[in-house]
Amino acid sequence: MDVEAKRTRERAEYRRLVEKEAREKTEKGFKNGLEALKAFADLFESEEEMDEFVAACIESGLPLVTLNRRDFADFAEHEGLVLL
């Protein structure tokens, strides 16, 4: 299995998990922004996986919604990450 195929499958799985979490929370709703961010972080087993998701956002042009813009400012400025 080549590395690119593995990365593609991992990205698809991350997207599936994010969409599932969003559907569930749309029905129930988050109490606040902190709860939403925690739910996002809980999707990943490590910081490396979260970094991979951010890289996928950059590569695909998807915006990243965050209340912590400071941590992603360099990515936005130098790599083209769109922050909402």
C-alpha positions in Angstrom: 0.0 0.0 0.0 1.5 3.3 -0.9 1.6 6.3 1.4 -0.7 8.5 -0.7 -3.4 5.9 -0.7 -3.2 5.5 3.1 -3.3 9.3 3.6 -6.4 9.5 1.3 -8.2 6.8 3.2 -7.3 8.4 6.6 -8.6 11.8 5.3 -11.8 10.2 4.2 -12.3 8.6 7.6 -11.6 11.9 9.4 -14.2 13.6 7.2 -16.7 10.8 7.9 -16.2 11.2 11.6 -16.5 15.0 11.5 -19.7 14.8 9.5 -21.1 12.2 11.8 -20.3 14.3 14.9 -21.8 17.4 13.2 -25.0 15.5 12.4 -25.3 14.3 16.0 -24.6 17.7 17.4 -26.9 19.5 15.0 -29.7 17.4 16.4 -28.7 18.0 20.1 -26.6 21.1 19.8 -23.4 22.1 21.6 -23.6 24.0 24.9 -20.8 26.3 23.9 -17.8 26.8 21.7 -15.5 24.9 24.2 -17.7 21.8 24.0 -17.6 22.0 20.2 -13.8 22.3 20.2 -13.4 19.4 22.6 -15.6 17.2 20.4 -13.4 18.1 17.5 -10.2 17.2 19.4 -11.8 13.9 20.6 -12.0 12.7 17.0 -8.2 12.3 17.0 -6.0 9.9 18.9 -2.9 12.2 18.7 -1.7 15.6 17.9 -0.2 14.1 14.7 -3.6 13.1 13.5 -5.0 16.5 14.2 -2.1 18.1 12.3 -2.9 15.7 9.4 -6.5 17.0 9.4 -5.3 20.6 9.3 -3.0 19.6 6.4 -5.9 18.1 4.6 -7.9 21.3 5.1 -5.0 23.3 3.5 -4.6 20.9 0.6 -8.3 20.7 -0.2 -9.1 24.4 0.5 -11.6 23.5 3.2 -11.9 26.2 6.0 -11.0 25.3 9.6 -13.4 26.6 12.2 -11.6 27.5 15.4 -11.9 29.8 18.4 -8.1 29.5 18.8 -6.9 31.4 15.8 -3.5 32.1 17.3 -2.4 28.5 17.0 -3.3 28.4 13.3 -2.2 31.9 12.3 1.1 30.8 10.8 -0.7 28.2 8.7 -3.2 30.8 7.5 -0.4 33.3 6.7 2.1 31.0 5.0 0.2 27.9 3.8 -3.2 29.3 2.8 -5.3 27.8 5.5 -8.7 29.4 5.6 -9.9 30.1 9.2 -13.4 30.8 10.1 
